[in-house]
């Protein structure tokens, strides 16, 4: 009887350990993406390899976009020269028939005004693949190309983005 209890406890411990490994694997999954920047360049998971990449997902039609873009610019400035690249990913549609349409010129205007690199994900396919389910959301990718800790949604766009992300960035730099 005691031997059966030990076997059950051992099986439960193995199951618990496997669950922990599986959940940490999900939190550190490889990011595979390709975005077209509005300046024409392509930014991919391969081009940012070896750097920490911050992808801030938003949309020009959101009232809080101005605050988010200011935060992205400040974050990029604060981490300049430290191996961190920061991008704002527009999820605005590129179809003129969509109510969430943003033209290339509108996005170029935002990029110039806030001095940020704007990437496009007009159909949301890459956003969904990376686990983005709300706007704004930030994803941090470590130097090995893994998503660090999963998507970060619900950040206060009125608060200092650098302060909100500094602990996570400090851990992976």
C-alpha positions as CSV (number, residue, x, y, z in Angstrom):
1,X,0.0,0.0,0.0
2,X,2.8,2.4,1.0
3,X,4.6,1.6,-2.3
4,X,1.5,2.4,-4.3
5,X,1.2,5.8,-2.5
6,X,4.9,6.6,-3.3
7,X,4.3,5.7,-7.0
8,X,1.3,8.0,-7.1
9,X,3.2,10.8,-5.5
10,X,6.1,10.4,-7.8
11,X,3.8,10.4,-10.8
12,X,2.1,13.6,-9.5
13,X,5.5,15.2,-9.0
14,X,6.5,14.3,-12.6
15,X,3.3,15.7,-14.0
16,X,3.7,18.9,-12.0
17,X,7.3,19.3,-13.3
18,X,6.2,18.6,-16.9
19,X,3.5,21.3,-16.5
20,X,6.1,23.8,-15.3
21,X,8.4,23.0,-18.2
22,X,5.5,23.3,-20.7
23,X,4.4,26.7,-19.3
24,X,7.9,28.1,-19.3
25,X,8.3,26.9,-22.9
26,X,5.1,28.8,-23.8
27,X,6.4,31.9,-22.1
28,X,9.7,31.6,-24.0
29,X,8.4,30.6,-27.4
30,X,10.3,31.6,-30.6
31,X,9.0,34.7,-32.3
32,X,8.7,34.2,-36.1
33,X,7.6,37.4,-37.8
34,X,8.1,39.6,-40.8
35,X,6.8,43.2,-41.1
36,X,7.1,45.7,-43.8
37,X,8.3,49.1,-42.5
38,X,6.5,52.1,-44.0
39,X,9.9,53.2,-45.3
40,X,10.0,50.0,-47.4
41,X,12.5,47.9,-45.4
42,X,11.4,44.5,-44.0
43,X,11.9,43.8,-40.3
44,X,12.0,40.1,-39.5
45,X,12.8,37.9,-36.6
46,X,16.1,37.2,-38.3
47,X,17.0,40.9,-38.7
48,X,16.6,41.6,-35.0
49,X,18.4,38.5,-33.8
50,X,21.1,39.4,-31.3
51,X,19.2,42.4,-30.1
52,X,16.3,42.9,-27.8
53,X,13.3,43.9,-29.8
54,X,10.3,45.7,-28.5
55,X,7.2,45.6,-30.7
56,X,4.4,48.0,-29.5
57,X,1.2,47.1,-31.3
58,X,-1.4,49.9,-31.8
59,X,-3.6,51.6,-34.3
60,X,-3.7,55.2,-35.6
61,X,-7.5,55.3,-35.0
62,X,-7.2,54.7,-31.3
63,X,-7.4,57.9,-29.2
64,X,-4.4,56.8,-27.1
65,X,-2.1,56.4,-30.1
66,X,-0.4,59.7,-29.5
67,X,0.5,58.7,-26.0
68,X,1.7,55.3,-27.1
69,X,3.9,56.7,-29.8
70,X,5.4,59.2,-27.4
71,X,6.1,56.3,-25.0
72,X,7.7,54.3,-27.8
73,X,10.0,57.2,-28.8
74,X,11.0,57.7,-25.1
75,X,11.7,54.0,-24.7
76,X,13.8,54.0,-27.9
77,X,15.7,57.0,-26.7
78,X,16.2,55.6,-23.2
79,X,17.6,52.3,-24.5
80,X,19.6,53.7,-27.5
81,X,23.0,52.1,-27.7
82,X,22.1,49.3,-25.3
83,X,21.1,46.6,-27.9
84,X,17.4,47.4,-27.9
85,X,15.4,48.2,-31.0
86,X,11.9,49.6,-30.6
87,X,9.1,49.5,-33.2
88,X,5.5,50.7,-33.4
89,X,3.4,48.1,-35.2
90,X,0.4,49.6,-36.9
91,X,-2.6,47.2,-37.1
92,X,-4.5,49.7,-39.2
93,X,-6.1,48.3,-42.4
94,X,-4.5,49.1,-45.7
95,X,-7.9,48.7,-47.4
96,X,-9.7,52.0,-48.2
97,X,-13.0,50.2,-47.7
98,X,-12.2,49.5,-44.0
99,X,-13.4,51.9,-41.3
100,X,-9.9,51.2,-39.6
101,X,-8.0,52.4,-42.7
102,X,-4.7,54.3,-42.4
103,X,-2.8,55.4,-45.5
104,X,0.9,55.1,-45.9
105,X,1.1,58.9,-45.9
106,X,-0.7,59.0,-42.5
107,X,1.6,56.5,-41.0
108,X,4.7,58.2,-42.5
109,X,3.4,61.4,-40.9
110,X,3.2,59.6,-37.5
111,X,6.7,58.2,-38.0
112,X,8.2,61.6,-38.8
113,X,6.3,63.4,-36.0
114,X,7.3,60.9,-33.3
115,X,10.6,59.8,-34.8
116,X,9.7,56.1,-34.5
117,X,10.0,53.2,-37.0
118,X,6.5,52.2,-38.0
119,X,5.8,48.6,-39.2
120,X,2.6,47.4,-40.8
121,X,0.4,44.4,-39.9
122,X,-2.7,45.4,-41.8
123,X,-4.5,42.1,-41.7
124,X,-3.4,41.3,-38.1
125,X,-2.1,37.9,-39.1
126,X,1.3,38.4,-37.5
127,X,-0.2,40.1,-34.4
128,X,-2.5,37.1,-33.8
129,X,0.4,34.6,-34.4
130,X,2.4,36.4,-31.7
131,X,-0.5,36.3,-29.2
132,X,-1.7,39.9,-29.5
133,X,-5.4,40.0,-28.6
134,X,-5.9,43.7,-27.5
135,X,-4.5,47.1,-28.3
136,X,-2.2,48.5,-27.2
137,X,0.0,45.5,-26.5
138,X,3.8,45.2,-26.2
139,X,5.9,42.1,-27.0
140,X,9.5,41.9,-26.0
141,X,11.8,39.5,-27.9
142,X,15.1,38.5,-26.3
143,X,18.4,38.3,-28.1
144,X,17.8,34.6,-29.0
145,X,14.6,35.5,-30.7
146,X,12.2,34.2,-28.0
147,X,9.1,36.1,-26.8
148,X,10.0,37.1,-23.3
149,X,7.1,36.5,-20.9
150,X,4.3,36.7,-23.4
151,X,2.3,39.7,-24.7
152,X,1.9,42.6,-22.3
153,X,-1.5,44.1,-22.7
154,X,-3.3,46.7,-20.6
155,X,-0.4,49.0,-20.2
156,X,-1.3,52.5,-19.2
157,X,-0.6,54.6,-22.3
158,X,-0.5,57.8,-20.1
159,X,2.3,56.3,-18.0
160,X,6.0,56.1,-18.7
161,X,6.5,53.1,-21.0
162,X,10.2,52.9,-20.0
163,X,9.2,52.6,-16.3
164,X,6.5,50.0,-17.1
165,X,8.9,47.8,-19.0
166,X,12.3,48.4,-17.3
167,X,12.2,45.3,-15.0
168,X,11.5,43.0,-17.9
169,X,14.1,44.6,-20.1
170,X,16.7,44.5,-17.2
171,X,16.2,40.8,-16.9
172,X,17.0,40.0,-20.5
173,X,19.7,42.6,-21.3
